[in-house]
Amino acid sequence: MDLRFFAELVGTMILVLLGDGVVANVILKKTKGVNGGIISITAGWAFAVTIPVFMFGNISGAHFNPAVTLALASIGKFPWEDVPMYLIAQFIGAFIGASLVLISYYDHFKLTEDKSIKLGVFCTAPEVRNLKSNFITEFIGTFILMFSILGIGAYPLAEGISPIAVGIVVWGIGLSLGGPTGYAINPARDLGPRLAHFILPVPNKGDSDWQYAPIPVIAPICGAIVSAFIYNMIF
């Protein structure tokens, strides 16, 4: 098996474990971090991206995001024949990461009555449900993510700076654009954990909100591909 497959799988697993983990720590009952707020969540997600990029960037390129993989392939910066392997690894890794969050916080899921909060640990949901607006928000957030990744990668930086720069981008997107939808900006990060919520024995869980599920999958893919083409046209 290609080593890149395992790098993408483990990297995405760590991303989701730490990212969904900080959400669980902030919103579930009786945790040490309960009510930690948006700064805790956005910082946690930024670190969740940065750590596996440091670990696996030199092995797989550290995509950990189907939207990034598809966007790079669409502009000829990644071979199409490797896309299925990367996507499979990313979705499996995301599912495993979410499963580990459930194991880690199982007692706190039992103590939390609100079913929507439990779902919110796993995946995103809009604060105002307007699917057109929600699509646009996710499109814009992922557009900025992809544009930034291409820009950061286009110029030589001091060794070890690029992963930190990507983490700062994710932090900035979360702080500035995360309010409406929770900034999925990554189909695997949302769909893998949503599937875990659906399949696994989450205590007294509710609906997995499959009606909304296409938005954080399709919008990031569209946003990343459009961003990649526009970046290529300009630069």
FIBAKE-611259 format. One line per 3 residues: their letters; for each residue x, y, z negated of N, C-alpha, C, CB. Coordinates in pm, 1 decimal. Atoms other than C-alpha are relative to their C-alpha. Glycine has a CB too. Layout:
BEGIN
A> X Y Z X Y Z X Y Z X Y Z ~ ...;
# end
This chain:
BEGIN
MDL> 84.6 -120.1 0.0 0.0 0.0 0.0 88.3 125.3 0.0 -95.8 0.5 -123.6 ~ -73.1 -125.6 -11.6 120.4 348.3 88.7 8.3 70.4 -136.1 -67.4 91.7 104.1 ~ -19.8 -67.9 127.9 269.8 527.8 -212.9 -82.0 128.3 -8.8 147.7 31.3 -20.5;
RFF> 80.5 -122.4 -0.2 83.3 841.3 -107.2 -142.2 -26.0 -48.3 -3.4 60.7 139.9 ~ 134.3 36.3 46.7 -245.2 660.2 -173.3 -6.1 6.1 -152.1 -39.1 -141.4 49.6 ~ -1.4 1.3 146.5 -152.1 604.0 -536.3 25.6 138.9 -56.6 105.8 -97.1 -51.3;
AEL> -24.3 -136.6 45.9 -21.3 959.5 -570.6 -127.8 82.0 3.7 107.7 67.0 85.2 ~ 126.0 -74.1 -10.6 -352.0 1102.7 -447.7 -103.2 -52.4 -99.7 -55.6 -9.1 143.1 ~ 95.9 58.1 94.6 -553.9 860.0 -660.6 31.3 44.2 -142.8 1.4 -154.0 9.2;
VGT> -36.4 -34.4 138.0 -362.3 920.2 -983.5 -5.1 151.1 -20.7 140.7 -53.7 -34.1 ~ 4.1 -144.9 12.0 -327.2 1292.3 -916.0 -141.2 52.8 -15.0 65.1 63.4 119.1 ~ 140.1 -43.4 10.1 -701.0 1335.9 -860.8 -61.1 -47.9 -130.3 -82.4 -52.2 119.3;
MIL> 48.2 50.3 128.2 -771.7 1119.4 -1164.4 41.6 94.3 -113.7 53.8 -142.5 -25.6 ~ -47.5 -91.7 104.2 -555.3 1346.8 -1382.7 -72.2 133.6 10.1 152.5 20.9 11.0 ~ 69.8 -127.3 -20.2 -714.3 1657.3 -1230.7 -139.6 -4.1 -61.9 -9.5 33.1 150.1;
VLL> 137.0 9.3 49.7 -1066.3 1538.6 -1312.0 -2.6 -31.8 -149.4 -77.4 -106.6 77.7 ~ -5.0 31.3 142.8 -973.4 1390.3 -1649.3 22.2 125.8 -82.6 110.5 -101.8 -28.7 ~ -28.3 -122.4 75.0 -825.8 1720.3 -1767.4 -105.0 107.9 25.3 138.1 53.0 36.5;
GDG> 99.2 -101.9 -33.1 -1080.5 1938.3 -1585.5 -135.4 -27.0 -62.8 -15.3 10.1 148.9 ~ 126.1 35.4 65.3 -1396.2 1756.5 -1690.4 19.0 -10.7 -150.7 -55.0 -132.4 56.3 ~ -27.3 10.1 143.1 -1227.2 1700.1 -2025.2 -12.4 132.7 -71.7 137.0 -55.7 -22.0;
VVA> 11.9 -130.0 65.9 -1202.5 2070.5 -2101.2 -146.0 44.6 -4.7 85.7 105.6 72.5 ~ 143.0 -32.2 3.2 -1568.7 2113.3 -2005.1 -68.0 -74.3 -114.6 -67.2 -35.7 134.8 ~ 57.3 77.9 109.8 -1663.0 1830.9 -2244.0 36.9 60.8 -134.8 47.5 -145.8 6.9;
NVI> -47.6 -55.9 126.1 -1453.6 1988.7 -2518.8 -72.9 129.0 -36.5 149.2 25.6 7.7 ~ 62.6 -130.6 24.6 -1628.9 2324.4 -2478.4 -151.4 -10.3 -17.5 31.6 95.1 114.5 ~ 146.9 -4.6 -0.7 -1994.0 2226.1 -2424.5 -68.9 -113.5 -76.6 -47.9 -1.9 140.8;
LKK> 62.7 105.9 78.4 -2053.4 1898.1 -2610.3 4.6 33.7 -148.7 69.2 -134.9 26.4 ~ 9.8 -28.9 142.6 -2146.6 1898.2 -2978.2 112.1 -66.0 -80.4 -134.6 -45.7 -52.6 ~ -91.8 52.1 100.3 -1904.6 1847.7 -3268.2 140.9 -27.5 52.7 -56.1 -125.3 -57.3;
TKG> -139.0 11.8 -45.0 -1582.5 1880.8 -3067.7 83.1 109.3 -65.5 9.8 9.1 155.2 ~ -89.1 -102.7 54.7 -1280.0 2079.3 -3178.7 -5.4 129.3 80.9 143.2 -51.8 -4.5 ~ -0.7 -118.2 -86.1 -1327.5 2316.7 -2886.0 -137.4 54.4 33.2 70.1 -31.5 125.7;
VNG> 136.9 -38.8 -34.3 -1704.3 2364.5 -2890.5 -15.5 151.5 0.9 -99.4 -62.3 -98.3 ~ 24.6 -143.0 -21.5 -1815.3 2708.9 -2768.2 128.3 76.4 32.4 -65.8 60.6 -123.2 ~ -125.7 -65.5 -36.7 -1464.5 2782.7 -2640.6 -13.2 102.5 110.4 98.8 -101.9 41.2;
GII> 29.1 -103.3 -98.5 -1611.0 2976.3 -2350.6 67.0 -18.9 134.2 38.9 130.2 -53.7 ~ -42.6 7.5 -139.8 -1528.5 3046.3 -1988.4 151.4 5.8 14.7 -63.0 112.1 79.6 ~ -146.4 -7.2 -10.3 -1163.2 3130.9 -2050.8 61.4 -137.3 -22.5 57.3 101.2 -101.7;
SIT> -50.8 134.9 25.8 -1100.4 2786.6 -2198.0 -23.0 -90.6 119.8 -66.6 -59.6 -124.2 ~ 33.2 88.8 -111.3 -1276.0 2613.2 -1909.0 82.4 33.1 123.8 -148.8 9.1 32.4 ~ -74.7 -36.1 -121.0 -1109.7 2809.0 -1630.4 149.3 -25.2 -16.4 -24.0 146.6 35.2;
AGW> -141.5 29.3 24.0 -766.8 2780.0 -1790.3 24.8 -150.3 5.9 44.8 56.4 -136.6 ~ -14.0 144.7 -1.4 -817.6 2408.3 -1843.9 1.2 -56.6 140.5 -110.7 -63.1 -78.8 ~ 3.7 46.4 -138.6 -908.6 2356.4 -1479.1 126.1 43.3 75.0 -125.4 53.7 71.2;
AFA> -123.7 -44.5 -65.5 -609.3 2562.9 -1366.6 116.2 -91.4 -37.1 32.6 145.7 -38.8 ~ -106.2 90.9 44.0 -376.6 2346.6 -1575.4 -22.6 -139.7 57.4 6.3 -5.8 -154.4 ~ 33.6 131.9 -53.6 -559.6 2035.3 -1453.4 45.6 -15.2 144.4 -150.0 -24.2 -9.7;
VTI> -49.9 2.4 -137.9 -462.4 2127.0 -1097.0 152.6 5.5 1.1 -58.6 117.9 81.6 ~ -144.5 -23.7 -3.5 -108.8 2242.9 -1174.0 81.1 -123.3 -36.8 35.6 112.7 -93.0 ~ -78.7 113.1 51.1 8.8 1935.0 -1364.0 19.8 -108.7 105.7 -68.0 -59.9 -123.0;
PVF> -24.3 103.1 -101.6 -54.0 1671.8 -1092.6 69.5 52.1 125.1 -129.7 -63.1 39.3 ~ -75.1 -54.3 -112.9 78.3 1907.9 -824.2 149.6 -8.7 -28.9 -41.7 146.6 28.8 ~ -140.0 18.0 39.1 407.2 1914.4 -1014.4 42.1 -146.2 12.3 22.1 49.2 -143.5;
MFG> -34.6 141.8 6.5 396.7 1536.6 -1048.6 12.2 -64.8 137.7 -103.1 -73.7 -81.0 ~ 12.0 76.5 -124.3 304.7 1430.3 -695.9 13.6 81.9 127.7 -130.5 -68.9 1.9 ~ -12.2 -83.8 -119.0 362.1 1724.3 -462.8 101.9 -51.7 98.8 35.9 139.2 -39.2;
NIS> -106.8 47.8 -88.8 679.1 1569.2 -325.9 -28.7 -137.8 57.3 131.5 -3.1 -74.5 ~ 35.3 132.5 -51.2 506.7 1234.8 -262.4 -111.4 7.9 103.9 -42.5 -91.4 -114.7 ~ 117.3 -1.9 -89.0 168.5 1309.4 -104.8 -33.4 138.4 53.5 -119.7 -54.4 -72.6;
GAH> 39.9 -136.1 -33.6 164.8 1685.4 -66.3 -102.2 55.6 -96.5 -54.8 4.7 139.4 ~ 90.3 -42.9 108.0 -75.9 1699.4 -364.1 -125.3 68.2 52.7 72.6 94.0 -94.6 ~ 127.6 -55.0 -47.1 -404.1 1751.4 -180.1 -104.4 -5.6 -112.2 -50.4 -78.0 125.0;
FNP> 98.0 24.4 107.6 -636.5 1600.1 -445.8 -136.8 59.9 30.6 51.6 57.0 -131.2 ~ 121.1 -72.1 -39.5 -923.0 1756.8 -250.4 -30.5 -32.3 146.0 16.5 154.5 -20.9 ~ 33.1 33.1 -138.9 -1097.2 1622.9 62.3 -11.5 121.6 91.3 -128.7 -76.3 3.7;
AVT> 11.5 -120.9 -81.6 -1164.3 1977.9 180.9 136.8 45.7 48.2 -68.3 112.4 -79.2 ~ -136.3 -36.8 -37.5 -790.8 2051.1 179.6 54.5 -97.3 103.8 91.5 3.0 -123.9 ~ -47.1 101.3 -94.9 -709.1 1724.6 356.7 -60.4 20.2 137.4 -32.8 -139.5 -50.4;
LAL> 68.3 -17.3 -128.4 -968.6 1780.9 628.9 40.5 131.0 67.3 -151.9 -4.1 -19.7 ~ -41.0 -128.4 -57.2 -868.7 2145.7 674.9 139.7 -7.9 58.9 -5.5 109.6 -105.7 ~ -136.6 14.7 -52.1 -500.6 2059.9 714.7 1.4 -84.7 126.5 91.8 -62.7 -106.2;
ASI> 7.6 83.8 -119.9 -586.1 1785.5 963.7 -58.9 77.7 117.0 -83.9 -125.5 -27.2 ~ 68.7 -73.0 -106.9 -810.1 2021.9 1160.1 90.4 100.0 70.7 -120.2 72.0 -56.0 ~ -93.6 -94.1 -64.8 -518.5 2260.3 1228.7 133.7 -67.4 33.6 24.8 121.9 -91.5;
GKF> -118.5 73.7 -42.7 -265.5 1987.6 1302.3 112.2 -8.0 -99.9 51.4 59.3 120.9 ~ -104.5 5.2 102.5 -76.8 2006.0 972.6 -4.7 -128.6 -82.4 -12.3 119.5 -92.1 ~ 10.7 128.5 68.1 -180.4 1657.6 860.9 -56.8 -100.0 99.1 -89.2 9.9 -128.6;
PWE> 46.4 96.4 -101.0 -228.7 1340.1 1068.6 -140.1 -53.8 -29.3 97.4 -116.0 9.0 ~ 137.0 46.9 16.6 -591.6 1241.5 1122.8 -6.2 -145.9 -43.3 -76.8 18.3 128.7 ~ 4.5 142.1 35.0 -505.9 872.2 1089.2 19.1 -23.8 -149.8 106.3 -75.8 77.6;
DVP> -19.8 14.0 144.5 -410.2 932.6 724.6 -115.6 57.8 -81.8 129.1 67.7 -40.6 ~ 110.5 -64.8 72.0 -729.6 1121.9 636.3 -84.5 -100.8 -78.1 -88.9 76.4 98.2 ~ 82.7 93.5 78.1 -941.5 815.7 540.7 68.6 -49.5 -126.7 -37.6 -118.7 85.3;
MYL> -73.2 47.2 117.2 -670.6 686.8 305.0 -0.6 104.8 -110.6 144.0 -35.8 37.8 ~ -3.0 -107.4 99.2 -644.2 1023.4 130.5 -137.4 19.9 -62.9 48.2 130.9 64.1 ~ 134.6 -23.8 53.1 -1020.3 1069.1 97.2 -43.6 -111.8 -93.2 -100.4 14.4 114.1;
IAQ> 36.0 112.9 86.5 -1072.3 720.5 -43.7 72.1 10.1 -133.6 33.5 -134.1 68.4 ~ -77.9 -13.7 123.2 -793.1 774.4 -296.4 -55.8 111.0 -88.3 147.0 28.0 32.6 ~ 49.2 -114.6 76.0 -934.0 1111.3 -401.1 -132.8 -30.5 -68.8 -15.6 120.7 91.6;
FIG> 130.0 29.3 60.0 -1288.7 987.3 -458.2 11.4 -107.2 -107.8 -99.1 -44.4 107.4 ~ -21.0 101.4 103.8 -1172.0 678.0 -647.9 63.6 64.4 -123.4 89.5 -115.7 53.2 ~ -66.6 -66.1 111.6 -940.8 891.1 -861.1 -95.2 87.5 -79.8 115.4 82.9 50.4;
AFI> 95.6 -87.2 68.4 -1218.6 1138.4 -939.4 -98.0 -81.7 -84.6 -76.8 85.5 102.2 ~ 92.4 87.3 74.6 -1453.4 857.6 -1045.1 67.2 -52.9 -126.3 -47.5 -118.3 88.7 ~ -71.6 53.0 116.4 -1190.8 705.9 -1275.0 23.7 110.1 -103.8 134.7 -62.4 43.4;
GAS> -22.7 -110.3 92.2 -1105.4 1044.5 -1424.8 -123.3 33.6 -80.6 45.8 121.5 74.9 ~ 125.0 -29.0 69.8 -1470.0 1111.5 -1508.6 -35.6 -111.6 -97.9 -113.8 20.0 100.6 ~ 27.3 113.4 88.9 -1503.4 763.3 -1657.7 81.9 10.4 -127.6 29.9 -132.7 70.9;
LVL> -85.6 -15.4 117.5 -1210.9 833.3 -1889.6 -48.8 112.6 -91.3 143.9 26.7 43.2 ~ 59.1 -106.9 81.9 -1376.9 1156.2 -2003.4 -116.8 -54.5 -81.4 -47.2 117.9 89.0 ~ 112.7 60.8 71.4 -1689.1 958.6 -2093.1 49.4 -84.3 -117.2 -84.4 -86.4 95.8;
ISY> -55.8 82.9 107.4 -1480.5 712.5 -2294.0 54.1 87.6 -113.7 112.2 -91.4 55.2 ~ -62.2 -86.3 100.6 -1292.3 991.3 -2471.8 -102.5 74.6 -84.6 91.9 99.4 67.2 ~ 98.9 -84.2 68.4 -1603.8 1190.5 -2563.0 -131.9 -73.2 -24.3 -26.0 126.0 81.3;
YDH> 124.9 76.4 5.7 -1856.9 908.4 -2593.7 -85.8 38.3 -121.1 30.7 -149.4 -3.8 ~ 77.3 -34.6 120.4 -1960.0 990.3 -2952.2 -61.0 138.8 10.1 88.4 -8.2 -124.2 ~ 50.4 -136.7 -13.3 -2005.3 1355.5 -2858.6 -113.5 7.3 103.0 114.2 95.3 40.2;
FKL> 115.3 12.6 -89.5 -2227.8 1261.8 -2566.4 -121.6 -49.3 -77.3 31.6 -95.9 116.9 ~ 111.4 52.3 79.7 -2440.2 1070.0 -2818.0 -60.4 109.0 -88.0 46.9 -117.8 -86.7 ~ 48.8 -105.3 89.2 -2466.1 1376.8 -3043.6 -64.7 116.2 74.7 113.4 51.9 -84.5;
TED> 51.9 -111.6 -79.6 -2561.1 1613.7 -2759.4 -133.4 -40.0 61.4 101.0 41.7 110.8 ~ 133.7 35.9 -47.4 -2933.4 1613.5 -2683.1 -27.7 48.8 141.3 -104.1 55.7 -93.3 ~ 33.3 -63.9 -127.2 -2941.1 1842.1 -2378.8 57.9 -80.0 117.4 52.8 145.2 2.7;
KSI> -42.5 83.5 -112.3 -2928.8 1623.6 -2067.9 74.2 79.5 106.4 -119.8 -68.1 62.0 ~ -66.9 -81.6 -100.8 -2824.3 1910.4 -1841.8 143.6 31.8 -41.9 -78.3 129.8 24.0 ~ -135.9 -21.8 49.0 -2521.5 1977.5 -2062.1 84.8 -123.1 24.4 -0.8 35.3 -149.2;
KLG> -72.8 124.6 -26.2 -2420.1 1613.7 -2035.1 37.9 -10.6 147.3 -84.5 -121.7 -41.7 ~ -29.9 3.0 -142.5 -2445.6 1632.1 -1656.0 106.1 103.1 34.4 -126.6 24.7 82.2 ~ -95.7 -107.1 -26.4 -2248.7 1957.7 -1662.9 143.2 -35.8 -31.5 -37.2 119.8 -77.3;
VFC> -135.6 48.2 23.6 -1947.6 1773.9 -1802.4 55.3 -64.1 127.2 2.5 -100.8 -117.3 ~ -43.8 78.4 -115.0 -1934.6 1563.7 -1486.1 7.3 81.8 128.5 -92.5 -116.7 20.1 ~ 8.5 -64.2 -130.5 -2033.6 1793.6 -1203.2 -60.8 139.1 -12.7 -82.4 -85.6 96.9;
TAP> 44.6 -138.6 2.2 -2143.3 2142.7 -1107.3 -150.6 10.6 21.3 73.5 80.5 106.1 ~ 141.0 -33.4 -21.7 -2488.5 2301.5 -1102.6 -10.3 151.7 5.2 -92.6 -60.1 -113.2 ~ 12.0 -145.6 -9.4 -2599.9 2651.8 -1005.7 -74.7 58.7 -118.6 -70.4 38.6 128.8;
EVR> 74.9 -70.8 103.9 -2711.8 2901.1 -1267.2 -131.8 53.1 55.2 83.8 115.6 -57.5 ~ 122.3 -38.7 -71.5 -2964.8 3034.3 -1015.4 -8.8 -89.8 121.9 0.3 153.9 40.7 ~ 8.4 99.4 -107.0 -3083.3 2760.2 -780.8 -58.6 62.1 125.8 -84.7 -120.3 -44.3;
NLK> 34.6 -49.4 -132.7 -3087.1 2909.3 -433.8 101.9 -62.8 93.8 0.9 159.7 8.0 ~ -97.8 82.9 -68.3 -2925.0 2656.5 -202.8 79.0 76.9 104.9 -68.4 -117.1 64.0 ~ -73.9 -80.4 -97.5 -2833.7 2910.6 65.0 107.4 83.1 -69.5 -95.9 91.6 78.5;
SNF> -96.7 -80.3 74.7 -2667.5 3141.4 -185.9 106.9 -88.0 -63.7 -71.1 82.5 -107.6 ~ -95.3 92.5 62.1 -2507.3 2846.2 -364.3 101.2 -50.1 102.7 -74.1 -119.1 -64.1 ~ -88.9 43.5 -108.7 -2363.6 2723.6 -32.6 102.0 109.9 31.1 -82.2 -35.6 127.7;
ITE> -88.7 -111.9 -33.4 -2220.7 3068.5 42.6 106.3 18.4 -108.4 -81.4 130.3 17.7 ~ -94.3 -16.6 110.2 -2061.2 3093.4 -302.7 110.3 -104.6 5.2 -72.6 -7.7 -133.6 ~ -99.4 107.9 -8.2 -1889.5 2754.9 -269.3 87.0 14.4 125.3 -70.1 -137.6 0.2;
FIG> -74.6 -24.1 -123.8 -1787.8 2840.1 87.8 108.5 104.9 -23.6 -95.1 45.4 113.4 ~ -94.5 -109.1 24.0 -1622.9 3165.3 -21.1 112.1 -44.9 -93.6 -72.7 122.0 -58.9 ~ -100.9 44.6 95.3 -1445.8 3008.6 -318.3 102.7 -92.2 63.5 -65.8 -69.9 -115.9;
TFI> -92.9 94.0 -63.6 -1298.1 2728.5 -108.9 76.8 67.0 112.7 -75.4 -122.1 53.6 ~ -72.0 -79.4 -101.0 -1211.0 2971.3 170.7 122.6 66.2 -63.0 -93.4 107.8 62.5 ~ -111.3 -66.4 68.9 -996.3 3166.2 -75.4 103.9 -101.9 -45.3 -51.4 80.6 -120.9;
LMF> -93.2 104.5 42.5 -845.2 2845.8 -214.0 88.0 -44.5 116.2 -76.4 -120.2 -57.4 ~ -75.9 51.3 -114.1 -741.9 2718.6 130.2 91.5 106.6 57.9 -94.6 -51.7 108.0 ~ -80.1 -111.0 -51.2 -620.7 3058.1 251.7 123.1 21.5 -87.4 -84.0 129.0 6.9;
SIL> -110.2 -19.6 94.1 -408.3 3089.6 -61.6 101.1 -112.8 9.2 -52.9 10.9 -142.4 ~ -91.4 114.0 -10.5 -263.7 2739.2 -30.6 88.0 13.0 123.8 -78.7 -132.2 4.6 ~ -77.9 -16.6 -122.5 -158.3 2806.1 327.9 99.0 115.4 -13.0 -92.9 23.8 119.5;
GIG> -88.9 -114.5 18.9 -13.9 3144.5 234.4 115.4 -31.6 -92.8 -77.3 117.6 -53.9 ~ -105.2 36.0 95.8 179.0 3006.4 -63.3 100.6 -94.2 65.2 -60.9 -65.6 -126.4 ~ -87.8 97.5 -63.4 316.1 2724.6 149.3 76.7 53.0 119.2 -78.8 -116.8 42.3;
AYP> -60.4 -51.2 -123.4 418.9 2948.1 438.4 137.5 61.7 -22.4 -91.0 102.5 62.9 ~ -124.6 -70.5 27.1 709.8 3118.7 265.6 76.7 -70.2 -111.4 -27.5 146.7 -37.6 ~ -80.1 66.3 103.9 998.3 2978.5 58.6 -9.9 74.0 -131.9 146.6 -10.1 43.1;
LAE> 7.1 -55.4 134.7 954.3 3033.2 -311.7 105.7 -69.2 -85.9 -143.3 -17.6 -61.3 ~ -92.8 64.7 91.9 1180.5 2955.6 -602.7 -52.3 -138.0 -37.2 21.1 86.0 -126.4 ~ 39.9 137.9 28.3 1179.3 2586.3 -688.9 -90.0 -5.9 -123.2 123.9 -88.8 -20.4;
GIS> 93.1 17.9 110.3 882.7 2493.0 -908.0 -105.8 107.7 -11.8 74.7 -6.7 -125.6 ~ 96.1 -110.1 10.2 685.5 2812.3 -845.5 -131.8 -32.7 69.4 59.3 127.0 59.6 ~ 121.8 24.6 -78.7 438.1 2681.6 -587.8 -112.8 -63.9 -80.9 32.8 -88.6 117.7;
PIA> 109.3 56.6 78.8 239.5 2455.8 -825.6 -61.1 99.9 -97.7 49.0 -120.4 -75.9 ~ 51.5 -102.0 91.8 211.7 2741.9 -1073.9 -86.4 100.5 75.7 116.3 72.6 -71.9 ~ 77.2 -94.7 -80.9 92.4 2974.2 -797.8 -136.1 -56.7 36.3 76.6 36.6 127.1;
VGI> 128.6 63.6 -33.0 -176.4 2726.1 -692.2 -89.6 -2.5 -123.4 21.5 -144.5 54.2 ~ 78.2 -1.1 123.0 -287.0 2692.8 -1054.6 -58.5 137.3 -30.5 85.2 -45.6 -115.5 ~ 49.3 -136.9 21.6 -316.1 3070.9 -1082.4 -115.6 31.3 94.3 113.6 102.4 19.7;
VVW> 109.1 -19.9 -96.4 -531.1 3075.7 -767.5 -128.1 -65.0 -51.9 37.7 -58.5 138.9 ~ 118.1 70.5 51.7 -766.0 2815.6 -917.1 -55.8 71.6 -122.2 34.9 -146.0 -35.4 ~ 44.2 -76.2 117.6 -778.8 3011.4 -1242.4 -74.7 126.4 43.3 121.2 37.2 -89.5;
GIG> 63.7 -122.0 -47.8 -860.0 3330.9 -1055.5 -135.2 -25.2 63.6 89.1 68.8 98.3 ~ 128.6 33.5 -62.1 -1133.5 3166.2 -850.8 -103.3 -31.9 -107.4 15.3 -119.7 97.0 ~ 93.0 33.6 107.1 -1289.1 3025.4 -1165.1 -49.0 121.8 -75.4 64.5 -95.2 -95.8;
LSL> 37.8 -119.4 74.9 -1284.5 3357.0 -1348.8 -87.0 94.4 81.3 123.4 72.6 -46.8 ~ 65.6 -102.2 -81.5 -1405.4 3566.6 -1057.2 -120.2 -51.1 79.2 99.2 58.9 94.7 ~ 105.3 53.4 -87.2 -1627.2 3336.1 -849.1 -70.3 -121.9 -58.4 58.4 -36.1 134.0;
GGP> 56.8 121.2 57.7 -1716.7 3054.6 -1086.7 -136.7 15.4 -63.2 91.5 -52.2 -100.1 ~ 125.2 -23.0 71.1 -2023.4 3215.8 -1240.4 -124.3 -57.5 64.1 -19.1 142.5 -16.3 ~ 124.9 46.9 -60.1 -2293.8 3128.2 -986.8 -16.7 -151.2 4.8 -10.3 52.8 137.0;
TGY> 15.5 144.0 -25.7 -2218.8 2759.6 -920.2 94.4 -88.1 -80.9 21.3 -27.4 145.6 ~ -97.0 81.2 72.2 -1933.7 2647.0 -1145.3 119.8 -39.6 83.4 -65.8 -122.2 -51.7 ~ -114.2 13.6 -92.3 -1684.5 2653.7 -853.6 52.3 -143.1 13.4 112.6 88.9 -45.9;
AIN> -47.6 135.5 -30.8 -1663.2 2293.2 -740.6 126.4 8.5 85.6 -110.5 -82.7 73.4 ~ -108.0 -21.0 -98.7 -1438.3 2393.9 -444.3 77.6 -127.7 31.8 96.8 105.5 -51.0 ~ -65.0 128.8 -19.5 -1358.1 2023.3 -414.3 -107.2 -108.8 1.7 105.9 -27.2 -111.4;
PAR> 105.1 101.7 -7.0 -1597.6 1752.8 -289.0 24.2 -119.8 -91.5 -13.7 -48.1 141.3 ~ -29.2 116.7 84.3 -1420.2 1471.0 -476.8 -22.9 33.0 -146.9 145.0 -47.8 21.7 ~ 14.9 -41.5 138.7 -1418.4 1666.0 -804.2 -146.1 1.2 -42.2 61.2 137.4 -20.6;
DLG> 141.4 -5.1 34.4 -1798.1 1695.2 -786.2 -70.3 -133.1 24.3 -68.4 109.1 79.1 ~ 75.5 119.8 -35.9 -1924.5 1384.0 -608.3 46.6 -122.6 -77.9 11.9 -26.3 149.0 ~ -49.4 114.9 75.5 -1697.0 1130.1 -780.5 -54.6 -3.8 -141.5 150.5 1.6 -4.1;
PRL> 57.1 -2.0 134.4 -1796.3 1237.0 -1133.4 -153.6 -6.7 -2.1 45.3 124.4 -71.3 ~ 147.0 9.2 -5.1 -2161.7 1279.2 -1030.1 -41.8 -147.0 14.4 -57.2 85.3 118.6 ~ 27.3 142.7 -16.3 -2157.7 917.2 -915.7 28.4 -75.0 -129.7 84.0 -58.5 115.1;
AHF> -29.3 61.8 129.1 -1994.5 820.3 -1244.8 -114.0 23.5 -98.3 131.3 54.9 -57.3 ~ 114.6 -30.9 85.7 -2276.4 997.1 -1431.9 -119.0 -87.4 35.6 -38.1 148.0 11.8 ~ 113.3 79.2 -47.3 -2528.9 807.3 -1220.5 14.3 -147.0 -37.6 -14.2 13.6 150.8;
ILP> -22.0 144.0 17.2 -2370.9 463.1 -1263.8 29.3 -38.8 -144.7 114.1 -45.1 88.2 ~ -49.8 40.0 131.2 -2211.7 463.9 -1608.6 -102.5 24.1 -111.4 128.1 75.1 -31.1 ~ 97.4 -11.4 110.7 -2395.6 430.2 -1943.0 22.4 123.9 -85.8 6.8 -123.6 -88.2;
VPN> -5.1 -123.3 77.3 -2390.5 793.6 -2047.5 -117.8 0.0 -97.6 -3.5 126.0 93.5 ~ 109.2 9.6 97.3 -2594.5 804.9 -2371.7 -114.6 97.0 29.9 53.4 26.3 -139.4 ~ 121.8 -80.1 -17.4 -2948.8 926.3 -2312.1 15.3 105.0 109.9 -36.8 68.3 -131.2;
KGD> -24.2 -93.7 -109.3 -2857.7 1082.7 -1980.1 -129.1 29.4 76.0 106.3 -55.6 95.7 ~ 111.9 -35.4 -84.3 -3094.6 1254.6 -1741.2 31.0 -26.1 146.0 -37.3 144.7 -20.5 ~ -17.5 11.6 -143.9 -3112.0 1291.7 -1366.1 138.3 49.9 41.7 -109.4 78.0 73.6;
SDW> -131.5 -41.0 -49.3 -2786.7 1324.4 -1168.5 -7.0 113.7 101.7 70.1 -118.1 61.8 ~ 22.6 -116.4 -86.9 -2935.5 1606.8 -955.1 56.6 -21.0 140.1 62.2 124.8 -62.2 ~ -47.0 29.1 -135.7 -2877.7 1449.9 -614.5 -50.5 101.5 102.0 -43.6 -139.3 41.2;
QYA> 48.6 -103.7 -91.7 -3081.9 1728.5 -454.7 106.4 106.5 23.8 -127.8 64.9 -55.3 ~ -104.0 -103.3 -13.8 -2798.2 1972.6 -521.8 132.0 -57.6 50.7 22.9 69.7 -134.0 ~ -129.8 62.7 -26.4 -2516.5 1723.8 -457.5 62.0 32.9 135.7 -14.4 -146.4 -10.9;
PIP> -64.3 -31.6 -128.6 -2466.2 1803.5 -84.2 71.9 135.1 2.9 -103.1 -2.4 109.0 ~ -58.3 -134.6 -5.8 -2380.1 2169.1 -157.0 147.9 -1.4 -37.6 -76.2 94.9 -92.9 ~ -142.4 -1.2 35.2 -2050.9 2111.9 -345.5 84.2 -99.6 79.6 15.4 -28.7 -146.2;
VIA> -75.8 84.6 -93.0 -1951.1 1858.2 -79.7 17.3 70.4 133.5 -70.3 -135.8 20.4 ~ -3.5 -55.8 -136.0 -2040.3 2027.8 248.0 59.8 140.4 1.3 -141.2 3.2 59.8 ~ -47.2 -139.2 -0.5 -1974.7 2393.1 155.5 152.2 10.2 -14.9 -67.6 78.2 -112.4;
PIC> -146.0 -7.8 7.4 -1612.8 2337.4 40.1 69.8 -48.4 126.5 48.8 -80.1 -117.0 ~ -61.2 48.4 -123.7 -1533.5 2135.6 352.4 -8.5 107.0 108.1 -68.4 -130.0 47.6 ~ 17.2 -105.8 -100.5 -1676.4 2407.8 577.9 89.4 119.9 -32.1 -148.2 44.5 7.3;
GAI> -79.8 -115.7 38.5 -1505.7 2685.0 381.3 148.3 -21.2 23.1 -24.0 33.2 -144.4 ~ -143.1 28.0 -16.5 -1165.7 2516.7 388.6 38.2 -6.4 147.8 37.2 -132.0 -69.6 ~ -32.1 12.2 -142.8 -1177.7 2434.0 761.0 -2.4 136.3 67.9 -98.8 -95.4 69.8;
VSA> 7.2 -134.3 -58.6 -1288.9 2784.7 860.2 119.2 83.6 -46.1 -133.1 69.8 -38.6 ~ -113.7 -74.0 54.3 -1023.1 2932.6 632.0 129.2 -38.4 70.8 13.2 -24.9 -150.2 ~ -122.7 47.4 -64.8 -751.0 2717.0 787.9 11.2 51.9 142.5 4.8 -152.7 -0.1;
FIY> -2.2 -49.4 -138.2 -847.6 2815.5 1142.3 27.6 150.0 4.1 -133.2 -30.8 70.3 ~ -20.6 -145.3 1.1 -862.9 3186.1 1057.8 142.9 32.8 -40.9 -100.0 68.7 -95.7 ~ -139.0 -23.5 39.8 -528.3 3173.2 876.3 94.7 -27.0 116.7 37.6 -88.4 -120.5;
NMI> -83.8 36.1 -114.5 -375.1 3000.6 1178.0 -8.5 104.1 111.4 -40.8 -136.7 53.8 ~ 18.6 -101.7 -104.9 -520.6 3260.0 1415.4 74.5 127.7 -34.3 -149.4 30.7 20.2 ~ -61.4 -127.4 38.8 -385.9 3553.8 1216.0 151.6 -13.3 -14.6 -61.0 50.5 -131.4;
F> -141.7 8.9 39.3 -49.3 3422.1 1097.6 76.2 -106.1 77.9 11.0 -29.5 -148.3;
# end
